[in-house]
Amino acid sequence: MTTQNPPAPEAVSGLPLFRRGKVRDVYELGADLLLVATDRISAFDCVLEPAIPGKGRILTAISAFWFRKTAGLVPNHVLSTEFDEILPRLPAGARVDRQSLEGRVTLARKARRVDIECVIRGYLAGSAWKEYLQTGSACGHALPQGLVQAQRLETPIFTPAAKADTGHDENISRAELARRVGPELARQLEDLSLALYAEAARHAEPRGLILADTKFEFGFIDGRLSLIDEMLTPDSSRFWDAAAYRPGASPESFDKQSVRDHLERVGWDKRPPAPRLPAEVVQGTLRRYQEALERLTQ
């Protein structure tokens, strides 16, 4: 997979910009959306420089794989990720640059987003581990005493978070989720998220990967609850190398943890502007993302 030609600002013209996120640009394409996965990378709610060359193509390929694989479990928003299928949908006067955008674009149905991140944790890591050390619980779930970092949980837990357009998402309890969206939708979100996690973890295991945790996003399309956004990528999930996994330590991770670790080491106060990433961190991150793609889609 080529890692050249990151999308330039002029790579899309003649389409209204729907939203520009930290790592993706979204354009309106008639009644649908055109999602462009850039090479931008963020950490601690800040977009970093330089970008990770080819990251957008890798994440598009991983998400497309998972959306196809899980379509029997839950419908999703993807119409096509094939450039030549998307081109005929462009209105007169619109232009997309093939050289910089091929492999990065997803034509997706618009959805009425449920403003909840549906997080599933199968292992005690990240913020859940930090909370457990302080309280003995994780995101509203009481856990047994004596657990160690990265320990596998007896059963995966559902830990929803309320989405925020700026700043950190807010962890909420399942009871609060039910209050916000209604008990029936809350139950659907939890059941679907757990089923998707189980399917993905089963797929990853024989490929030498552990799915420690991940998040899903949902919305309503034509009245049906559907998967949206990205899915089971190193940006939204914590994948570990099973061969190096040992409970009690932070395992080698196929995500952007190395970026976070670097920023912590240099003592950044997490206020913009962020320090530039050194070449070895950029290349190491790209290498992890590429390996995740190769293992997951083999």
PyMOL commands that set and color helices and strands:
alter all, ss='L'
color gray80, all
select helices_A, chain A and resi 9-11+55-69+83-89+98-101+126-135+174-181+183-207+242-244+257-265+279-296
alter helices_A, ss='H'
color red, helices_A
select strands_A, chain A and resi 12-13+17-20+24-29+32-37+41-43+46-48+78-80+95-96+105-109+112-113+116-123+137-138+141-142+152-158+161-162+170-171+209-221+224-228+237-241
alter strands_A, ss='S'
color yellow, strands_A
deselect
rebuild
show_as cartoon
